[in-house]
């Protein structure tokens, strides 16, 4: 049986198909349709549905047929070759993009390192390795400055349909970025020994992270902060020092959880509203009011997001009355002590003054005798 010699066209087609993961039959069918479209372009008066094309796998020769009659025009082979080349390249690009998108679909919800390539209006185009991703305005940190070739840690939030097909959307303002950074910087979080229960975040300003561990011997807050704060500082530096991060202990008891969420305020008393189960009244000492509320109400607002409760901050009148009752007593006793001390000091001074003349008189008398 004689050996069949395969043409350069078929060898090249198979090589490209194997390397790029493109189906040969799909490419050939697409090329046939493109050849008919190219013929239609040169003969605008014909009906495309009445025409068909054939493509020889071995030689790459293309022919146009009309009702089983060969109507291939002279020199059409060159046009067919150009069309086939364009179609194959397009299919390769489509297949590569599909493979990349499929890969990044598995990475949604993770963080990657990217580099800013260019600005498309208010949006930012970021290089994420194999392809480009889009960071829309809502996914940016409002008070963060961006520049070309800047390297950033970004969160892959979703893949959605855009003007040019599927687009990878990345974020700097998502809670997922903060959680991913904790997983990267804190081994206990990555292993699951410490669990991040919830995150409340105002990107670029302040965040509160509730952590918990059911394993004995592990301090969840201390693990996240790190020795001398080295772990949490590494995360803050990812935001260029713009964002403050409060790490608090999560509690199953909602009163304790709400009290912790208002950190750095201390000595707070929490009461759950009997009529509205999702509302909490928090009584705070006068000296802690500003800390509990925070600048522009930021602290209590984040605590509310973190716990899922509406929080009403009230001044703790009971503690205030105690303090006011104690202070006058202390002041009166201090004043009485001070008064008595002054009298004693004055009496001593008077005695000393009375003794001084006697001493002088004795000295004079002694000198006269001598």
Helices and strands as residue ranges (DSSP letters): H 8-20, H 24-42, G 48-50, E 51-55, E 62-66, H 76-105, E 111-120, E 123-127, E 132-135, G 137-139, E 151-162, E 165-171, H 175-185, H 187-191, E 195-202, E 206-212, H 220-225, G 227-229, H 230-238, E 244-249, H 254-261, E 269-272, E 279-284, G 286-288, H 289-293, G 295-297, H 298-307, E 310-315, H 317-369
